[in-house]
């Protein structure tokens, strides 16, 4: 009995020792490191711990009603976080005209009431320890255009998690722990133009999830996708940038080949074996196509299709095919037959070439950079080919993979060959 009384006394004393604090945060006009000066911004640089019982006030040289931005500042890539586990509601009460709010803290949960007085926000950056996005939590932020929820631990987005965000243009959900999405996850953000979902654990995206008619930029890199459905992008016809690198994708489906506004496509570090290259290079806006490091699965079979007609020219400028199993010496002929005559950059290094027929190189008048290193070149062929090209006035440096005006073929001795 005495032992229990002793423990109770300790708990009582410990509890009573936690007293509410009055914390004063000093606002700085300038953004550290960059030196950018903004008299209407409040950068808070001195770390402090904040609990729900504490009172937070601000020391600012200008009237609080004129402050547009509050940033609990940390250096980029800092390993620290603010020791703040609850959203300081005093901020939205104090700064009634606040447009931008950044808090890299330890907040684990958020509620509808946390943003009750934040209706003027245009940008919200919130890298904390969130695991769940509740329904209706942002429904008062009707002016919000940028929502950055990266660097959290989000595993689930409830129904109506983004309700009210009818003006949202950018949504960052990268570096979380998401695996899948409910069908109507993004239905309340019809104006969304940029969606970052990279560095999650996403295994599949069902048809109809990406019903985003204004989406221009989508990053799904560094996930666990194995396939893309035929209808995955059917409601994203304005898409210009698509990053799918570092997944487990083996084939492209019809939805990719119909993206008429696509300018950039990255398929690096996958397992691509089934791809209709002719359809890809015919996309009218595609300028950058990268399929590097797909390994043995991506080989000369990608060029086995009906040749394009002479009038069907591709607009691709950068074609990156390093780190695969290409070996056909007629690679330049194949590229020419597919209409890829506007190439400026071509990467073919780390493949299995022994020879390449260079005579079609005149069909690529804009080519500025070529990378052919780390293949299995035959030395006799290599010397003869470079000598012929030099005679024809074409300067190629296989070692540096560039065409600088000073290049000469004396670098031949540094090119690995067998």
VEXPADREN-369236 format. One record per residue (C-alpha): residue in three letters; x negated, y negated, z. Coordinates in steps of 0.5 Angstrom, whole numbers, padded with zeros to 4 digits, always signed. Example, Ala and Ser with C-alpha at 12.3 -4.5 7.8 and 13.67 -1.06 7.14 Angstrom:
<nodes>
Ala-0025+0009+0016/Ser-0027+0002+0014/
</nodes>
This chain:
<nodes>
Unk+0000+0000+0000/Unk-0006-0005+0002/Unk-0009-0003-0005/Unk-0003-0005-0009/Unk-0002-0011-0005/Unk-0010-0013-0007/Unk-0008-0012-0014/Unk-0002-0016-0014/Unk-0006-0022-0011/Unk-0011-0021-0016/Unk-0006-0021-0022/Unk-0003-0027-0018/Unk-0009-0031-0018/Unk-0011-0030-0025/Unk-0005-0032-0028/Unk-0005-0038-0024/Unk-0012-0040-0026/Unk-0010-0041-0033/Unk-0008-0048-0033/Unk-0005-0052-0039/Unk-0010-0056-0043/Unk-0010-0063-0046/Unk-0014-0062-0052/Unk-0016-0068-0056/Unk-0018-0067-0064/Unk-0022-0072-0067/Unk-0020-0074-0074/Unk-0026-0075-0079/Unk-0025-0078-0086/Unk-0030-0075-0090/Unk-0030-0067-0092/Unk-0037-0064-0089/Unk-0042-0062-0094/Unk-0039-0065-0100/Unk-0039-0072-0097/Unk-0032-0073-0100/Unk-0029-0079-0097/Unk-0021-0079-0096/Unk-0018-0085-0091/Unk-0012-0081-0091/Unk-0015-0074-0089/Unk-0016-0071-0082/Unk-0022-0066-0082/Unk-0022-0063-0075/Unk-0030-0060-0075/Unk-0031-0059-0067/Unk-0028-0052-0065/Unk-0023-0051-0059/Unk-0019-0046-0057/Unk-0011-0047-0057/Unk-0006-0043-0053/Unk+0002-0044-0053/Unk+0001-0048-0046/Unk-0004-0053-0049/Unk-0002-0060-0051/Unk-0005-0062-0057/Unk-0007-0070-0059/Unk-0011-0073-0065/Unk-0016-0079-0065/Unk-0015-0082-0071/Unk-0017-0089-0074/Unk-0011-0090-0078/Unk-0004-0089-0077/Unk-0001-0082-0076/Unk+0004-0084-0081/Unk-0001-0085-0087/Unk-0005-0078-0086/Unk-0003-0074-0092/Unk-0008-0068-0090/Unk-0010-0064-0084/Unk-0016-0059-0085/Unk-0018-0055-0079/Unk-0025-0055-0083/Unk-0030-0049-0083/Unk-0036-0048-0088/Unk-0034-0044-0094/Unk-0035-0036-0093/Unk-0036-0038-0085/Unk-0036-0032-0081/Unk-0032-0036-0076/Unk-0025-0037-0075/Unk-0021-0043-0070/Unk-0019-0039-0064/Unk-0012-0041-0065/Unk-0007-0036-0065/Unk+0000-0040-0065/Unk+0001-0046-0070/Unk+0000-0053-0067/Unk+0007-0055-0068/Unk+0005-0062-0066/Unk+0001-0063-0072/Unk+0008-0063-0076/Unk+0011-0068-0071/Unk+0005-0073-0071/Unk+0004-0073-0078/Unk+0011-0074-0081/Unk+0008-0075-0088/Unk+0003-0069-0088/Unk+0002-0066-0095/Unk-0003-0061-0094/Unk-0005-0057-0088/Unk-0011-0052-0088/Unk-0012-0047-0082/Unk-0017-0041-0082/Unk-0015-0039-0075/Unk-0012-0032-0071/Unk-0005-0033-0072/Unk-0002-0026-0072/Unk+0006-0028-0073/Unk+0010-0034-0076/Unk+0017-0036-0076/Unk+0022-0040-0079/Unk+0021-0045-0073/Unk+0014-0046-0074/Unk+0015-0050-0081/Unk+0022-0054-0078/Unk+0018-0061-0079/Unk+0014-0059-0085/Unk+0019-0061-0090/Unk+0014-0065-0094/Unk+0008-0060-0095/Unk+0006-0059-0102/Unk+0000-0055-0100/Unk-0001-0050-0095/Unk-0007-0046-0093/Unk-0007-0040-0088/Unk-0012-0035-0087/Unk-0011-0032-0081/Unk-0009-0025-0078/Unk-0002-0024-0081/Unk+0001-0017-0082/Unk+0008-0019-0085/Unk+0011-0024-0088/Unk+0018-0025-0085/Unk+0024-0027-0089/Unk+0026-0034-0090/Unk+0020-0036-0086/Unk+0018-0042-0091/Unk+0025-0044-0093/Unk+0024-0051-0091/Unk+0018-0052-0095/Unk+0022-0054-0102/Unk+0016-0059-0104/Unk+0011-0054-0103/Unk+0007-0052-0110/Unk+0001-0049-0107/Unk+0001-0043-0102/Unk-0006-0040-0100/Unk-0005-0033-0096/Unk-0011-0030-0097/Unk-0016-0027-0092/Unk-0010-0025-0088/Unk-0008-0017-0086/Unk-0002-0017-0090/Unk+0001-0011-0091/Unk+0009-0012-0092/Unk+0013-0018-0095/Unk+0020-0018-0093/Unk+0026-0019-0097/Unk+0027-0027-0098/Unk+0019-0028-0096/Unk+0019-0033-0101/Unk+0026-0036-0101/Unk+0026-0044-0101/Unk+0019-0044-0105/Unk+0023-0046-0112/Unk+0017-0051-0113/Unk+0011-0046-0112/Unk+0006-0046-0118/Unk+0000-0043-0114/Unk+0001-0037-0110/Unk-0006-0033-0107/Unk-0005-0027-0104/Unk-0012-0024-0105/Unk-0016-0021-0100/Unk-0010-0017-0096/Unk-0008-0010-0095/Unk-0002-0010-0100/Unk+0000-0003-0103/Unk+0006-0005-0107/Unk+0012-0010-0108/Unk+0019-0009-0107/Unk+0023-0011-0114/Unk+0025-0018-0112/Unk+0019-0020-0108/Unk+0018-0026-0113/Unk+0025-0028-0115/Unk+0025-0034-0111/Unk+0019-0037-0114/Unk+0021-0038-0122/Unk+0016-0044-0123/Unk+0010-0040-0121/Unk+0004-0041-0126/Unk-0002-0037-0122/Unk-0002-0031-0118/Unk-0008-0028-0114/Unk-0007-0021-0112/Unk-0014-0019-0112/Unk-0018-0015-0107/Unk-0012-0011-0104/Unk-0010-0004-0104/Unk-0005-0004-0110/Unk-0003+0003-0113/Unk+0003+0001-0117/Unk+0007-0005-0120/Unk+0014-0003-0122/Unk+0018-0006-0128/Unk+0021-0012-0126/Unk+0017-0014-0120/Unk+0013-0019-0124/Unk+0019-0023-0127/Unk+0015-0029-0128/Unk+0017-0033-0134/Unk+0012-0039-0133/Unk+0006-0035-0130/Unk-0001-0036-0134/Unk-0006-0033-0129/Unk-0006-0027-0126/Unk-0011-0023-0122/Unk-0010-0016-0120/Unk-0018-0014-0120/Unk-0021-0010-0114/Unk-0015-0006-0113/Unk-0013+0002-0114/Unk-0008+0001-0120/Unk-0009+0007-0125/Unk-0004+0006-0130/Unk+0000+0000-0133/Unk+0007+0001-0135/Unk+0010-0001-0141/Unk+0015-0006-0139/Unk+0010-0009-0133/Unk+0009-0016-0137/Unk+0015-0016-0141/Unk+0017-0022-0137/Unk+0010-0026-0137/Unk+0010-0028-0144/Unk+0006-0034-0142/Unk+0000-0031-0139/Unk-0006-0033-0141/Unk-0011-0030-0136/Unk-0011-0023-0134/Unk-0016-0020-0130/Unk-0016-0012-0129/Unk-0023-0010-0127/Unk-0025-0006-0122/Unk-0019-0001-0122/Unk-0018+0006-0124/Unk-0014+0005-0130/Unk-0015+0010-0136/Unk-0010+0007-0141/Unk-0007+0001-0143/Unk+0001+0001-0145/Unk+0005-0003-0150/Unk+0006-0009-0145/Unk-0001-0012-0146/Unk-0001-0011-0153/Unk+0005-0016-0153/Unk+0002-0022-0149/Unk+0002-0027-0155/Unk-0001-0033-0151/Unk-0007-0029-0147/Unk-0014-0032-0148/Unk-0018-0028-0143/Unk-0017-0020-0141/Unk-0022-0017-0137/Unk-0022-0009-0136/Unk-0029-0008-0133/Unk-0030-0002-0128/Unk-0024+0002-0130/Unk-0024+0009-0134/Unk-0021+0006-0140/Unk-0020+0012-0145/Unk-0014+0011-0149/Unk-0014+0004-0152/Unk-0011+0001-0158/Unk-0017-0004-0160/Unk-0014-0006-0167/Unk-0007-0009-0163/Unk-0012-0012-0158/Unk-0016-0016-0163/Unk-0010-0018-0166/Unk-0007-0022-0161/Unk-0007-0029-0163/Unk-0010-0033-0158/Unk-0015-0028-0155/Unk-0022-0031-0154/Unk-0025-0027-0149/Unk-0025-0019-0148/Unk-0029-0015-0143/Unk-0029-0008-0143/Unk-0036-0007-0139/Unk-0038-0001-0135/Unk-0032+0004-0137/Unk-0037+0010-0137/Unk-0037+0016-0142/Unk-0029+0015-0142/Unk-0030+0009-0147/Unk-0034+0011-0153/Unk-0033+0011-0161/Unk-0026+0013-0161/Unk-0024+0006-0159/Unk-0025+0005-0167/Unk-0022+0010-0170/Unk-0016+0007-0173/Unk-0013+0004-0179/Unk-0018-0002-0181/Unk-0015-0009-0181/Unk-0013-0012-0188/Unk-0018-0018-0190/Unk-0013-0023-0188/Unk-0012-0021-0181/Unk-0018-0024-0177/Unk-0019-0024-0170/Unk-0020-0030-0166/Unk-0024-0027-0161/Unk-0031-0030-0159/Unk-0034-0026-0153/Unk-0034-0018-0154/Unk-0037-0015-0148/Unk-0038-0007-0149/Unk-0044-0006-0144/Unk-0044+0000-0140/Unk-0040+0005-0144/Unk-0042+0011-0149/Unk-0042+0008-0155/Unk-0047+0011-0160/Unk-0044+0010-0168/Unk-0050+0006-0172/Unk-0044+0003-0176/Unk-0042-0001-0170/Unk-0042-0008-0174/Unk-0039-0005-0180/Unk-0033-0003-0175/Unk-0033-0010-0172/Unk-0033-0013-0179/Unk-0027-0008-0181/Unk-0023-0010-0175/Unk-0023-0018-0177/Unk-0028-0020-0171/Unk-0032-0025-0175/Unk-0031-0030-0170/Unk-0036-0027-0165/Unk-0040-0032-0161/Unk-0043-0027-0156/Unk-0043-0019-0157/Unk-0046-0015-0151/Unk-0048-0007-0153/Unk-0053-0006-0148/Unk-0053+0000-0143/Unk-0050+0005-0149/Unk-0052+0011-0152/Unk-0055+0007-0159/Unk-0061+0010-0163/Unk-0060+0006-0169/Unk-0055+0000-0171/Unk-0054-0002-0179/Unk-0056-0009-0178/Unk-0054-0011-0186/Unk-0047-0013-0184/Unk-0050-0018-0179/Unk-0049-0024-0184/Unk-0041-0023-0183/Unk-0042-0026-0176/Unk-0044-0033-0178/Unk-0042-0036-0171/Unk-0046-0030-0167/Unk-0050-0034-0162/Unk-0052-0028-0157/Unk-0053-0021-0157/Unk-0055-0016-0152/Unk-0058-0009-0154/Unk-0062-0007-0148/Unk-0063-0001-0145/Unk-0061+0004-0151/Unk-0064+0010-0154/Unk-0068+0006-0160/Unk-0072+0010-0164/Unk-0079+0006-0165/Unk-0080+0007-0172/Unk-0073+0005-0174/Unk-0073-0001-0169/Unk-0080-0004-0172/Unk-0077-0003-0179/Unk-0071-0007-0178/Unk-0074-0013-0174/Unk-0079-0014-0180/Unk-0073-0014-0185/Unk-0069-0018-0181/Unk-0075-0023-0180/Unk-0076-0023-0188/Unk-0069-0025-0189/Unk-0070-0031-0184/Unk-0066-0028-0178/Unk-0069-0028-0171/Unk-0067-0023-0166/Unk-0070-0022-0159/Unk-0067-0016-0157/Unk-0071-0016-0150/Unk-0068-0023-0148/Unk-0061-0022-0152/Unk-0061-0029-0155/Unk-0062-0032-0161/Unk-0066-0038-0159/Unk-0070-0042-0165/Unk-0077-0040-0162/Unk-0075-0033-0162/Unk-0080-0028-0166/Unk-0081-0021-0167/Unk-0088-0021-0163/Unk-0083-0019-0157/Unk-0082-0012-0160/Unk-0088-0009-0156/Unk-0083-0010-0150/Unk-0077-0007-0152/Unk-0076+0000-0150/Unk-0076+0005-0155/Unk-0077+0013-0156/
</nodes>
